[in-house]
Amino acid sequence: APPGSLLAAAEAMRAAGLLLAWALLRPAGAQQCHLAGPGGVLRFTDTHAEIRVPALHRVPSSLDPLYGLVRRCLDLIQQNPLPTELLRAALNDPSSVQTSQVVQYELGYVVCAVVALLFTVAMPVAGMCFCYCRSRRRCGGRLRAHRRSLGCRRHCLLTCLSLTSLVILTSVICAFVTSQRVKWQMEPGLGAVPATLRTLRQHIANVPQGVQMVVDQFEVPRQQIISDLGGLSRSVGLSIHAQLKAMTYTALVDLQDRAGDLQTSLHHLQILDKTARALASARAELEPALQERRRRVVTLLDDPRCTSCASVLGRAQSLELGADYSKVPSVEKVLKALAGLPRSDFAEMIRQGNGTFNSIPELAVERMAQVIQDLRDEMARVTEKVQSIANSFPLPDYTRPVSEALVKAEDRSQPYLREVERFEQYRWIAGTVLCSIILLILACNVTGMALGTYGLSKREDPSDYECRGEAGAKLLLVGVGLAFLFSWLLILLVFVTFLVGGNIQTLVCRNWVNQEIYKFIDTPGNLPPSMNLTHQLNLRRDSNLSATYRECKSGAGLWEVLQLERSYDLDEHLKTPKYTADFQKRLGDFTARLGDVRLLRSEGRQDLETFARSGVDEVDYGRFQEEMKNPVVQTSLPGLARSLEGLQKMQRNGTVAGRLAAEAQALWQMQNSTVQSQEALVAKLGESVQFLSCLAPHLQERVKTTLATMASVEAQLPVQAQQILRQEIGCFTRKELRYFTQYLSWVGQTLREDVASCQPLATALDNGRVILCDRIAEPWNAFWFSLGCCTFFLIPNIIFAVRLTKHFRPIRNRLM
């Protein structure tokens, strides 16, 4: 091949080497799989939150001090604990209940009933007696005589009646407020009973639906895994490419260097051979001309007519050729061994190897397409396995008794709730009317005291008649009459509401708070068989209502309370390997050869082996270097020419001077035309000798190393690619298993604490206590307590009003 084409090929190889080096140093953009990195956190929808029973709480009120006072009064009235024996007899055999037992337990209420009865009888009798006295003009008449102490007594009576009226006013306001609060709380409270029972029944009935909704949430991890599968093959290919590219690119760069050495060495060997031949030929041509020139110069300088020429004669006599390149070693044998090389296109070979290696990501996508599709199909089968959780959940046989008990309770409660609502309406009407009458009595008191006081201030003589004072006295008596007329109705309303509200507080609420009711229900034999809640609710035999309530309140599952764990092991159904075994096996069994890259073909290997055996390293380049140390001509032609020119100026003989000038001109012409061209060839020869002498000592080792490296890389690429493939698939498997684990853990927690939780049952019981005791019973009891205060303070009100009417009328006999 011509030297120009070899140089062009060498330059192309060097450019390819620079590209490979740039690719080697460029940061890898491949995605790396971090084995320790956790998978993403899945977000599941809370699909069952709508069937929870909202918890109710006692709301602080400005009437809390009044409620506390009423509770303390009831604790004084009823100090007996829960009458378990009496309740057991009443529930199991009502005919065996003795009146004495009831009276003994309700002794405090019996005493209050006696007081109420006395009040009911005494007040009307006292009112009739008062009417009789008024008809006799005795009660509420005139003062018989004027005394100095009348003013003090009048002021005392006014103050007492005012204070009594203020107490009654405060009490009636409290009665109005608490009565209205009972009315506001009664309607939603009564409505909450069937609503809560329906919610509980819906909660029980919706458990299978809730389980199905939880199972349907498998779509979240399934979509995530399907998405990850879509990028698995390319991720594996990029990872293999990123981790093996340093080794591969280094080998390709090494191969590029050896190919460059082959091209450049062949180029320099051709130059070496051609230049040595040219120098030997030029020497042969220069030798006769140089001998002739030496003879002529020596003859001229030896001429006696030549003045001072003896000093230059010795240099002229030594004018002869120097380096003889016909004696250097021949490289024809090496060139013959390298003839026709390179037979392979190393640049194309490297480009193809690089392209094959860079196509590993696409090859991974192609090779893994089938296993990816198989894994997608496997996810569909896993979905069917997950569906078995909902299909095998044994709920109907266990929840049916609870649902039937709730339906029965809802049906039986409806008539009682309607009756309670009707009686509450009567109570509110009666309370409102009687509170209005009390307000009318207070209005009579205030107006009577105001008119009477004003009349006294306008009366000049105590015995004079004054209409405003008389009107005031009559208004006070009207109030007294109203008090006598309606007091017995007031005490009846107070006692009825007191008897109902007091027993609810002391018999139900107090024992509900301290859980004595639960203990009573838990005690065997207290309830009749028809009311055996443990059997009706299908509770464990070793369980009781108190324990069940505490378990439900703490968030226990229905299967724990309803004995579901004996027939359905939830943990066993939620074990991860049950759903992931086939998925893992398919990934574990997958293999693919992704590193079969042919970096060096056989013809390229033969070229490098021929290059190493060609004898390039056996040539004695030292002989070239030794010969190059000798000049082309031993005596410097330019120096001799300048010496002749100097002698020419010293000559007196014109003929000699002309001959010296001519010889000097001939030497300059020989230097410029022949010697300088040979010196240029020597310089060119020196470059090639320098390259080849540097390459020769390391040639065998470098070629051998390159061939071993290429063979090693080609052998290691499939093995390491397979290792990386297993590593990446293992990482992917662990990541996807974390999605399965997250989902199954969430399923277990949701089925235990949300969908299949019995916490709504405990919440419903707590809500019932809040509604009955905190929102209804407390204002109810505060109502009768306030109304009772009004009723009993009517007695001093009557006394003070009757006594005060005498002071507003004229005195019969004025005493001076």
Secondary structure, DSSP 8 states (H G I E B T S, - for coil): --HHHHHHHHHHHHHHHHHHHHHHHS--------TTS---------TTGGG----------TTHHHHHHHHHHHHHH------HHHHHHHHH-GGG--HHHHHHHTHHHHHHHHHHHHHHHHHHHHHHHHHHHHHTT-TT---SB--TTHHHHHHHHHHHHHHHHHHHHHHHHHHHHHHHHHHHHHHHHHHHHHHHHHHHHHHHHTHHHHHHHHHHTTHHHHHHHHHHHHHHHHHHHHHHHHHHHHHHHHHHHHHHHHHHHHHHHHHHHHHHHHHHHHHHHHHHHHHHHHHHHHHHHHHHHT-TTSTT-HHHHHHHHT--B---TTSS---HHHHHHTTT---S-HHHHHHHHHHHHHTHHHHHHHHTHHHHHHHHHHHHHHHHHHHHHHHT---HHHHHHHHHHHHHHHHHHHHHHHHHHHHHHHHHHHHHHHHHHHHHHHHHHHHHHHHHHHHHHH-SSTTS--HHHHHHHHHHHHHHHHHHHHHHHHHHHHHHHHHHHHHIIIIIIHHHHTTHHHHHHHSTTSS-GGG-HHHHTT--TT--HHHHHHHHHTT-BHHHHTTGGGT--HHHHT-THHHHHHHHHHHHH----------S-HHHHHHHHHHHHSSGGGS-HHHHHHHHHS-SBSS-HHHHHHHHHHHHHH-S-HHHHHHHHHHHHHHHHHIIIIIHHHHHHHHHHHHHHHHHHHHGGGHHHHHHHHHHHHHHHHHHHHHHHHHHHHHHHHHHHHHHHHHHHHHHHHHHHHIIIIITB-HHHHHHHHHHHIIIIIIIIHHHHHHHHHHHHHHHHHHHHHHHHHHHHGGGS--SB---
